[in-house]
Each structure stands twice: as structure tokens, then as C-alpha cells.
């Protein structure tokens, strides 16, 4: 992780050939770094890269100790390095040869205890809520409407009643329909939902009976169903069923739980150049401590692993996990290529404005969320996390789609790092971690923790404060997105629409 630095630039790894500007640097300024003095030849904005040595055209540019692309022109020391002189080296599918290595031997202190809800099946929840899920978009407004009324009626009895709209469930076929069904079934199974009302229309492709059959047996008893076309007054029928669900879980109370009972999803959105320097490494420290405590950590956003996968795959606990992870990455690349899209069509405009140039650079910063723990498992979209340690989940980088997938995989909490900011939250508590203090200050009503502190405060104290904050939120402290009422789901639509 980045040490406190008094220099206007930061080298992320001793092998790096570029440094990150921590503030705007003017032409002609002299920058000192590691006994080296560099005259700045071009203005470099905060978050952007400054060349530390000469790069010949075609030579790899190094950041985080790894190649982030190749120079498209000769680059002199002191030059701004960005999309005008650096390009990705990523192409298509890769043959991932088995190369297992021992996970980082660094010791990670276990996390402390937290206060959660113990469910009858033995799992633990960070919230005790009622979720109203539509099988199809036609009844999505009804689901949201009745949830709002029920939430007001039952305020203080349960932690919340939430309706989650989506536009899918009709005009879908085959694997596409199956994916929607698996995703909704996974949400039904999430421990944070003490009760679930499934509202169907009646004529949709995503029929209630088929959906219920996908829900694990352990969660079927907490589900009630309603077919709107069969009800004289579907609204009142829905409210009556919610009343029944609330009565069934109103007696739940928080108890002391071990960190091993937490399942945490990892997400980054709207990254800037400091995301891989502050927020993601900080989350990586938490991930390592949670894994060391026997908890579960789920990493997703597969396209934002392209270019950084070798070190991650090398930490696989077995040859089978290594193979499954490599197959997942190549399957996702094929998904891009079959649509006629390059695998490197990322970063986003906001990422680029913030100083990130290539997907390799973004990915190498992003995977730091997962720390250094061994990769223990690989999950398909809609599949439940069932083993302790780090798992890799199939889902795209889109914030809403991937965060919903994490909740459907059983995450009872999502930690979301960002350098650009967003008010959006998802079904489970979504903790926003800002990579820079400017964002944390400007958008304090969006942000739960300022990782920019790492640039001015000693690391151990920030890490301890962060871990305490995470356990406090798991134990009931509301996140910014919970306070703002910004909670949505999104389903990954991959097939044709009839």
C-alpha cells in the first residue's frame, strides 16, 4: 500500500517507469523522487502519469510493477504519459498455463466480531429486511409501490421493506431467461432478506413455479408469491402478504457473530488514478483480514481483470480452480469478440479523464481489492458463494449488474471503491470508499470512508479505522446510500428479445 508521501508524485512499485502526479504539475517544475530529479516537460494533471525514464516506441510502460501497455511513440523523462503515447497490448483469448504459486506469506490479523442476525439455516445477515421482487417488468412498479407503503407501515419493526424493479422476465429465451431466473432465485436466498414476496403477472416467460424451483430449499419457507392477474385487488393482497412476512421475522434480533460469518462483495466504480493507490489496496487489506478470519470474499467485474489475471490465477488453491478461472476469463473475452468488440474497450471516459489510460492499468489497480489471499473458488453468474476465502464471480463491470450479482451470490455487504463518486446503492449495504479526500469532502452524503487519508496518515491507523467502520456497518450502521434510499437491482441481459 502507498506510504505517506511528501513528493508531488508517487511511484507505486520500485520497478515502475512512471509515477502518478498527486497534484497538478506545471511545465518546467523539477520533481524529486528516490534521489532522482526530473524536469517536467509537459503539464501533468493530478492523477495522470509522468515518465521517469526514456521509453522507446513499442517498449512496455510499467506501473504497479507490471506492463500497462506499450509506448506508441518515444517518451522522454518528464513527459506526460497518457492515451496520446500509450496503448493497450491486450488482444483476444489467452492460453493460461498452470503456474501456481504460494499466496503472499504476509500475516493478516483476524478481524473482530460484529453484531448480526442469525438465520434458521445457520447463516448470518447484516440486515433484517423484506424484499419485494417482480418476476417480470410488467409488475415492477407494483412491487416498488407496495414496498413503499409497507415500509412506512412497518418502520422500526424490521430494518426495511424494499421493492426492486427490473424490466426483464418476458420475451426471453433459453440461457438468457435462465440467467434472469437464477439471479432472482439468488436474491431470494440472500440472508439479508428475512422474507421475500415474489410478484408475478401470470403470463410471463419467467413463471413463478419455475423460479421457485431454482431457489435453494433452505429459503423457500420465507417466500410468499402472488400472481397479479389472478387477484381482484392485487395491491391489497400484496400488502397482506408483506404483513405476514414481517410478523414472521419481526422477532429477529442482533447477536454477536464472528467475522467468519461475513460474506463481502468487492466492487469498484468510476475509478481514478488513485483508486489503485489508496482505496483498492485499503480494501485489499480488509479482504485479507476477512479471509484470514474464515470469512468469504467475492471478486467480480471480469473484464476489469483482463491484463492483471496472471498474478491472480497463480494464487489458485488448485489446478482445477486455475483452469476454471482461466476458462471464465476466456469465455468472457469470447463474449466480447463474438459481438465484434475488442476486449480492451475500457476504461470509461471518466476513468480516462482521471488519468487511467489502458485496461491493463485499470485492471492492475482494480484487482488489489482482493488483497493477496489464495483464490479458492470460481462462481457462475447466479451461483451462491459457499466456501470461505476468495472466490471469483462471473459478471460484467457495470456497477448495477455486477453489484446485483454479488448480492445474488450471497454477499450480505458490498464494499464499493470509487474515485469519481456515485449515489447508487444495491440490495445489501453498499459501502462507498473514496480514493481521494476531495471526493470524500465534496460528496460526503455519498461516501462512507475516505481512503485518501493514506496519502497523509500512517497506514496502520487508517487500516484499523477502516476495519472498524466495516464491522460497524455490518452491525447496523446505515450507509450513505441506505440513508439516501438509493437501492436498485439490474439483471445481465445477454440474449435476444422476442
C-alpha positions in Angstrom: 0.0 0.0 0.0 1.1 3.6 -0.6 3.2 5.1 2.2 2.7 8.7 3.2 4.5 10.8 0.6 5.7 14.4 0.6 6.6 14.4 -3.1 4.1 15.7 -5.7 4.5 12.3 -7.5 4.2 8.7 -6.3 5.9 5.6 -7.6 3.5 2.7 -6.9 6.2 0.0 -7.2 10.0 0.1 -7.2 10.1 -1.3 -10.8 7.7 1.4 -12.2 8.8 3.5 -15.2 6.1 6.1 -14.5 4.9 7.9 -11.4 1.4 9.3 -10.5 1.0 13.0 -10.0 -0.6 13.7 -6.7 -1.3 17.3 -7.7 -1.2 19.4 -10.9 2.4 19.8 -12.0 3.4 22.7 -14.3 5.9 22.7 -17.2 9.4 23.4 -16.0 8.9 22.2 -12.5 11.6 19.9 -11.0 10.3 16.8 -9.3 12.5 14.8 -6.9 11.8 11.1 -6.4 14.1 8.4 -4.9 17.2 10.5 -5.3 16.2 11.3 -8.9 15.4 14.8 -10.2 13.2 15.1 -13.2 12.4 18.3 -15.1 8.7 18.2 -16.2 8.5 18.8 -20.0 4.7 18.9 -20.2 2.0 19.9 -17.7 0.7 16.8 -15.9 -2.7 16.9 -14.2 -3.3 15.3 -10.8 -3.8 11.5 -11.2 -2.0 11.4 -14.5 1.3 9.7 -15.2 4.8 11.2 -15.5 7.6 9.3 -17.3 10.5 8.6 -15.0 12.9 7.4 -17.8 13.1 7.2 -21.5 10.8 4.7 -23.3 11.4 3.7 -26.9 8.4 3.3 -29.2 7.0 -0.2 -28.6 8.5 -0.6 -25.2 6.4 -1.6 -22.2 5.4 1.1 -19.7 5.5 -0.2 -16.2 3.1 0.7 -13.3 2.3 -1.4 -10.2 5.4 -3.4 -11.3 3.6 -4.7 -14.4 3.2 -3.7 -18.0 0.2 -1.4 -18.6 0.7 -1.2 -22.3 3.3 -0.1 -24.9 4.6 3.3 -25.9 3.2 4.4 -29.3 6.0 7.0 -29.6 9.3 7.7 -28.0 8.7 9.1 -24.5 11.3 11.2 -22.7 11.7 11.5 -18.9 9.4 14.2 -17.6 6.8 13.7 -20.3 3.1 13.2 -19.7 2.1 9.6 -20.4 -1.5 9.0 -21.5 -3.6 7.9 -24.4 -1.6 10.1 -26.9 1.6 8.0 -26.4 0.5 4.8 -24.6 -1.8 2.0 -25.9 -3.0 -1.4 -24.7 -1.2 -4.6 -25.6 -4.3 -6.8 -24.9 -5.7 -8.9 -27.7 -8.1 -11.9 -27.5 -8.2 -15.2 -25.7 -5.1 -16.4 -23.9 -3.9 -19.9 -23.1 -3.4 -19.7 -19.3 -0.7 -22.1 -18.5 -0.9 -23.5 -15.0 1.5 -21.5 -12.8 0.6 -22.0 -9.2 2.5 -20.0 -6.6 2.3 -19.8 -2.8 -0.1 -17.0 -1.7 1.6 -14.0 -0.1 3.1 -15.1 3.2 2.2 -11.7 4.9 0.3 -12.4 8.1 -3.1 -10.8 8.3 -4.6 -10.2 11.7 -8.1 -11.6 12.0 -11.0 -9.2 12.2 -13.0 -8.7 15.3 -16.6 -9.6 16.0 -19.8 -7.9 14.7 -23.5 -7.9 15.5 -25.7 -9.7 13.1 -28.9 -11.7 12.6 -28.6 -15.5 12.8 -31.0 -17.2 10.3 -32.6 -20.6 10.9 -30.3 -22.2 8.3 -27.2 -21.1 10.3 -26.2 -18.2 8.0 -25.9 -14.6 9.2 -27.3 -11.4 7.9 -26.2 -7.8 8.2 -29.8 -6.6 7.8 -33.3 -8.0 8.6 -35.5 -6.8 5.7 -38.4 -7.8 3.5 -37.7 -7.7 -0.3 -40.4 -7.5 -2.9 -39.2 -8.9 -6.2 -41.2 -8.9 -9.5 -40.8 -11.8 -11.9 -41.4 -9.5 -14.8 -41.1 -5.8 -15.6 -44.9 -5.5 -16.0 -45.4 -5.7 -12.2 -42.2 -3.9 -11.3 -44.0 -0.6 -10.5 -46.5 -2.5 -8.3 -43.6 -4.1 -6.4 -42.0 -0.8 -5.7 -45.3 0.9 -4.8 -46.4 -1.7 -2.2 -42.9 -1.9 -0.7 -43.0 1.9 -0.1 -46.4 1.7 1.6 -45.4 -1.4 3.7 -42.1 0.3 4.7 -44.0 3.2 6.2 -46.4 0.8 8.0 -43.6 -1.4 9.5 -40.9 1.2 10.2 -39.0 0.2 13.3 -40.3 -3.4 13.2 -37.9 -4.6 10.6 -34.8 -2.9 9.1 -36.7 -2.1 5.9 -39.1 -3.2 3.2 -37.7 -2.7 -0.3 -39.1 -3.3 -3.8 -36.6 -3.9 -6.6 -37.8 -3.2 -10.1 -36.3 -4.6 -13.3 -37.5 -4.7 -16.9 -36.9 -8.4 -17.7 -38.8 -11.7 -17.3 -40.8 -11.6 -20.5 -39.7 -12.1 -24.2 -36.7 -14.0 -23.1 -35.5 -17.4 -24.3 -33.1 -20.2 -23.3 -30.0 -19.3 -21.4 -31.0 -15.6 -21.2 -34.2 -16.5 -19.4 -32.4 -19.0 -17.2 -29.9 -16.3 -16.2 -32.7 -14.0 -15.1 -34.3 -16.8 -13.1 -31.0 -17.8 -11.4 -30.3 -14.2 -10.5 -33.7 -13.7 -8.9 -33.5 -17.0 -7.1 -30.1 -16.0 -5.7 -31.6 -12.8 -4.4 -34.4 -14.8 -2.7 -31.8 -16.8 -1.0 -29.8 -13.9 0.4 -29.8 -13.9 4.2 -30.5 -10.2 4.5 -34.0 -10.9 3.1 -35.8 -12.2 6.2 -38.9 -12.5 3.9 -39.5 -12.3 0.2 -42.6 -11.5 -1.7 -42.4 -12.6 -5.4 -45.0 -10.8 -7.5 -45.7 -12.3 -10.9 -48.1 -11.1 -13.6 -49.3 -14.6 -14.7 -48.5 -14.8 -18.4 -44.8 -14.0 -18.4 -41.9 -16.3 -19.6 -40.4 -16.2 -16.1 -43.2 -18.3 -14.4 -43.3 -18.3 -10.6 -43.2 -22.0 -10.2 -40.1 -22.4 -12.3 -38.4 -19.6 -10.4 -39.3 -21.1 -7.0 -37.8 -24.4 -8.2 -34.4 -22.5 -8.6 -34.5 -21.2 -5.0 -32.5 -23.3 -2.6 -34.7 -25.4 -0.2 -33.4 -23.5 2.8 -35.0 -20.3 1.7 -38.4 -21.4 0.3 -40.1 -21.1 3.6 -39.6 -17.3 3.8 -41.1 -16.7 0.4 -44.7 -15.7 -0.5 -46.0 -15.5 -4.0 -48.7 -13.5 -5.8 -50.0 -13.7 -9.4 -51.5 -10.2 -10.1 -53.8 -11.4 -12.9 -55.5 -13.8 -10.5 -56.2 -11.3 -7.7 -59.3 -9.0 -7.6 -57.2 -6.5 -5.6 -53.5 -7.3 -6.2 -52.3 -4.3 -4.2 -54.1 -5.3 -1.0 -53.2 -8.9 -1.5 -49.5 -7.9 -1.7 -49.7 -5.8 1.4 -51.4 -8.6 3.4 -48.6 -11.0 2.4 -45.9 -8.5 3.4 -47.7 -8.1 6.8 -47.4 -11.9 7.2 -43.7 -11.8 6.3 -43.0 -9.0 8.7 -44.7 -10.9 11.5 -42.5 -13.9 10.7 -39.2 -12.1 11.2 -40.1 -9.2 13.5 -38.6 -11.1 16.5 -35.2 -11.3 15.0 -32.5 -9.5 17.0 -28.8 -8.9 16.6 -26.3 -11.2 18.3 -22.5 -11.3 18.4 -21.1 -13.0 15.4 -17.6 -13.9 14.3 -16.0 -12.3 11.2 -16.1 -15.8 9.6 -19.9 -15.3 9.2 -19.5 -12.3 6.8 -19.8 -12.6 3.0 -18.5 -9.4 1.4 -18.6 -8.5 -2.3 -15.9 -6.3 -3.8 -16.7 -3.7 -6.4 -15.1 -0.6 -7.9 -16.8 2.0 -9.9 -15.8 5.3 -11.5 -12.1 4.7 -10.8 -9.5 7.4 -10.9 -5.7 7.1 -10.9 -5.7 7.0 -7.1 -8.1 4.1 -6.9 -5.3 1.6 -7.3 -3.1 3.6 -4.9 -5.4 4.2 -2.0 -8.9 2.7 -2.0 -8.4 -0.6 -3.7 -5.2 -1.5 -1.7 -7.0 -0.5 1.5 -9.9 -2.8 0.6 -7.3 -5.5 -0.1 -6.1 -5.2 3.4 -9.6 -5.7 4.7 -10.2 -8.6 2.3 -7.0 -10.4 3.5 -8.1 -10.0 7.1 -11.6 -11.3 6.4 -10.2 -14.3 4.6 -7.8 -14.9 7.4 -10.8 -14.9 9.8 -12.6 -17.6 7.8 -15.0 -15.2 6.0 -15.9 -15.1 2.4 -14.8 -12.5 -0.2 -16.2 -12.4 -3.7 -14.5 -10.6 -6.6 -16.3 -9.9 -9.9 -16.1 -7.5 -12.8 -14.3 -10.0 -15.1 -13.4 -7.5 -17.9 -11.6 -5.4 -15.3 -9.3 -8.3 -14.6 -8.1 -8.5 -18.2 -4.4 -7.7 -18.1 -4.0 -8.4 -14.4 -5.1 -12.0 -14.3 -1.8 -13.9 -14.2 -0.9 -13.0 -10.6 -4.5 -13.7 -9.5 -4.6 -17.1 -11.2 -1.2 -18.0 -9.8 -2.8 -17.8 -6.3 -5.3 -20.6 -7.2 -5.6 -23.2 -4.5 -5.6 -26.0 -7.1 -5.1 -26.8 -10.7 -8.9 -27.1 -11.1 -9.5 -23.6 -9.7 -6.8 -22.3 -12.0 -8.4 -23.9 -15.0 -11.9 -22.8 -14.1 -10.7 -19.2 -13.6 -8.9 -19.2 -16.9 -11.9 -20.7 -18.7 -14.1 -17.9 -17.2 -11.8 -15.2 -18.4 -11.6 -16.6 -21.9 -15.3 -17.2 -22.0 -15.8 -13.5 -21.2 -13.3 -12.4 -23.8 -15.2 -14.6 -26.3 -18.4 -12.8 -25.3 -16.8 -9.5 -26.4 -15.3 -10.9 -29.6 -18.5 -12.5 -30.8 -20.2 -9.1 -30.6 -17.4 -7.6 -32.7 -16.0 -5.7 -29.8 -12.3 -5.6 -28.6 -11.5 -7.0 -25.2 -9.7 -3.7 -24.3 -12.6 -1.3 -24.8 -12.3 0.0 -21.3 -11.6 2.4 -19.4 -14.6 4.6 -19.4 -14.4 8.4 -20.3 -14.5 9.2 -16.6 -11.6 6.8 -16.0 -9.6 8.4 -18.8 -10.2 11.9 -17.5 -9.0 10.8 -14.1 -5.6 9.6 -15.6 -6.2 5.9 -16.4 -5.1 5.1 -19.9 -5.4 1.3 -20.6 -7.4 -1.6 -19.4 -4.2 -3.2 -18.1 -3.7 -0.1 -15.9 -7.3 -0.1 -14.7 -7.2 -3.9 -14.0 -4.0 -3.9 -12.1 -5.4 -1.2 -9.8 -8.8 -2.9 -9.6 -7.6 -6.5 -8.6 -5.9 -5.0 -5.5 -9.4 -5.1 -3.9 -8.9 -8.8 -3.4 -5.6 -8.4 -1.5 -3.1 -11.3 -1.6 -5.2 -14.2 -0.4 -5.4 -17.5 -2.3 -8.1 -17.9 -5.0 -10.4 -20.6 -3.6 -13.3 -20.9 -6.0 -14.9 -19.8 -9.2 -18.7 -19.0 -9.4 -21.0 -18.8 -12.4 -23.5 -15.9 -12.7 -26.3 -16.5 -10.2 -24.3 -19.2 -8.3 -24.0 -19.0 -4.5 -20.7 -18.5 -2.6 -20.3 -21.4 -0.3 -16.7 -21.6 0.7 -14.5 -19.3 2.8 -11.8 -17.3 1.3 -11.7 -15.5 -2.1 -14.0 -16.5 -4.9 -14.2 -15.2 -8.5 -17.7 -14.5 -9.8 -18.9 -14.3 -13.4 -20.4 -10.8 -14.1 -19.5 -7.7 -16.2 -18.1 -4.4 -14.9 -21.3 -2.5 -15.0 -21.9 -1.2 -11.4 -25.6 -2.2 -11.1 -25.3 -5.6 -12.9 -22.2 -6.7 -11.0 -23.3 -5.5 -7.6 -26.7 -7.3 -8.0 -24.8 -10.4 -9.0 -22.7 -10.1 -5.8 -25.9 -9.9 -3.7 -27.4 -12.9 -5.6 -24.1 -14.8 -4.8 -24.9 -14.3 -1.1 -22.9 -11.2 -0.2 -24.5 -9.5 2.8 -22.4 -6.4 2.3 -20.7 -4.8 -0.7 -17.6 -2.5 -0.4 -17.6 -0.2 -3.4 -14.4 1.9 -4.1 -14.7 5.0 -6.3 -12.6 7.9 -7.5 -15.5 9.7 -9.2 -18.4 9.0 -7.0 -22.0 7.7 -7.3 -25.1 7.9 -5.1 -26.3 4.4 -6.2 -26.7 1.5 -3.7 -27.8 -2.1 -4.1 -29.9 -4.7 -2.3 -27.3 -5.2 0.5 -25.4 -2.4 2.4 -23.1 -0.8 -0.1 -20.1 0.9 1.5 -18.7 3.7 -0.7 -14.9 4.2 -0.3 -13.5 7.3 -1.9 -10.0 7.1 -3.3 -9.3 10.8 -2.7 -10.2 13.3 0.0 -11.6 15.9 -2.4 -14.4 13.5 -3.4 -15.0 12.4 0.2 -15.4 16.0 1.2 -17.4 17.2 -1.7 -19.8 14.2 -1.7 -19.9 13.3 2.0 -23.6 12.4 1.5 -22.4 9.7 -0.9 -19.2 8.5 0.7 -18.7 6.3 3.8 -14.9 6.3 4.1 -12.1 8.5 2.8 -9.2 6.3 1.7 -7.4 9.4 0.5 -6.2 9.7 4.1 -3.5 7.2 3.2 -1.6 10.0 1.4 -1.2 11.9 4.7 -1.7 9.5 7.6 0.2 6.3 8.6 -1.2 3.2 7.1 -1.8 1.1 10.2 -4.2 3.6 11.8 -6.2 4.1 8.6 -6.5 0.3 8.1 -7.7 -0.2 11.7 -10.2 2.6 11.3 -11.5 1.2 8.0 -11.9 -2.3 9.5 -13.9 -0.9 12.5 -16.1 1.1 10.1 -16.8 -2.1 8.0 -17.7 -4.1 11.1 -19.9 -1.2 12.4 -21.8 -1.1 9.1 -22.2 -4.9 9.1 -23.7 -4.4 12.6 -26.3 -2.0 11.6 -24.8 1.5 11.0 -26.5 2.8 7.9 -24.5 3.5 4.7 -24.9 6.8 2.8 -26.8 5.0 0.0 -29.1 3.5 2.7 -29.8 6.9 4.2 -30.5 8.3 0.8 -32.8 5.5 -0.2 -30.8 4.7 -3.4 -31.1 1.0 -3.9 -31.6 -0.8 -7.2 -31.0 -4.1 -9.0 -30.0 -4.8 -12.5 -30.0 -8.1 -14.4 -27.5 -9.1 -17.0 -29.3 -9.4 -20.4 -27.3 -11.4 -22.8 -29.8 -12.9 -25.3 -32.3 -11.9 -27.9 -35.6 -10.2 -27.1 -38.7 -11.6 -28.7 
